[in-house]
């Protein structure tokens, strides 16, 4: 590749407005970009060309300035949050913060002992996030359902948020804040019907949308949920690009994952073992509803 | 439920060896466990009964003492690690540690700015882990591929590990440590063929097993990979129980996730944008191979 063309492409990579000119330049080039670039510089030019091709995909919104506030509370389930975080933080130009409901920025431990470093407190969090997100958990979620500063924060930030969202039992925290009244929503399968105590209509679905509220089912549903949110914010082609980046073509090695597809000899006891947690979650929901 | 039976069940909950007696007791009971327990105590009894039923499932290994060492390095991809962490840490009795390759226990930032608190350093990590695990990443992974203390750690711990594992480009770190020579393995789709530079045979599959080595494909493949590992350690019924707990019945809201299922107008540029990273990864692999 001649040095002049290389310099031109470098300049174009920094000037998205010139994309149509790049298309012309590319059309004039006799050969497609080399599969294996010989130098790092060549690889960078290849990437710049690819970037421009990508931006020409119809209905693809590559750039955006969304703010995403993801709540952390002691005992949250890390996978509920990290699945969506991957997709939200991969959106070019988005700003994703991790908001602790504790007084300091100390790492917040999950229910399984994985501690994540917050980047903001309830007081310093984005004033008007595009997306407000709450992960689920177990006993920690019950505490969050009755933690007044957390509920006040959610109510205040939800007022201007474009999307009010949750995965797993995070929907019960949204419900405890009064944000699901009259809304369809979902949650982890063992806790889903508790949503009714908080004025919501429980729906057995992987992703449930009702107005600005998007809720995902249990734990791993966060990946499906996040793709739906990215589609809403950036269009389907961009969401499909991130889906490919995440290599999200799930292929569980054996069947299962729902009560219907799991041997009742396993699913029955699994539900039974959650009985104390569900009892306490329902009691918290009823206390909130009675206020 | 009479108080005597309640006391008996409480005692039984703490004495797994009495499970057969509990089965007899349950058979003698006229009614099935109540669906909605009236008190927290009743809920706990229901859970204890469920626990015993669960342990009676054939081929289910509920308890174990596995040690799992999961590597953290600057620039790792958080979802590569947190997907498997959910399943490994949910195995009753397992001990999961997060091993930083840095000198201190300071939180380690992912490629997308999510920092996780390690629980051990390379020096204090389990001496003989049952499972050794390496997540992928982007430029951080290239650095890890040439970080001698990390490679020395992996070689030493792999010697006695039952399973040597990775997700995404974590396999390139295993390869750089010389642990994939003559083995079939997989990686993120854009980096998979680089495995050949490190003496491995790249395989286009979600989960690849070769002897003690189990590798998963890109990012989200960690969930499928982890279920395969749990099945290996605890049998399929227990893995299916955790699959149900995670509500892992994936349902992406639109197609995609592989080159074959993604519009070439999207997949082509996505691959092109990785060119500089792939160039640098391949160069690191060649430097390792030349040593």
Interface residues (C-beta under 8 A of the other chain):
Chain A: X33 X37 X39 X40 X43 X44 X46 X47 X49 X50 X51 X53 X54 X57 X60 X77 X78 X79 X82 X83 X85 X86 X89 X90 X96 X98 X107 X112 X113 X114 X115 X116 X117 X119 X168 X188 X189 X206 X207 X217 X218 X219 X220 X221 X223 X224 X227 X228 X231 X236 X237 X239 X240 X241 X243 X244 X245 X246 X247 X248 X249 X250 X251 X252 X253 X254 X256 X257 X258 X259 X261 X262 X263 X265 X266 X267 X268 X269 X270 X271 X272 X273 X274 X275 X276 X278 X279 X280
Chain B: X33 X37 X39 X40 X43 X44 X46 X47 X49 X50 X51 X53 X54 X57 X60 X77 X78 X79 X82 X83 X85 X86 X89 X90 X96 X98 X107 X112 X113 X114 X115 X116 X117 X119 X168 X188 X189 X206 X207 X217 X218 X219 X220 X221 X223 X224 X227 X228 X231 X236 X237 X239 X240 X241 X243 X244 X245 X246 X247 X248 X249 X250 X251 X252 X253 X254 X255 X256 X257 X258 X259 X261 X262 X263 X265 X266 X267 X268 X269 X270 X271 X272 X273 X274 X275 X276 X278 X279 X280
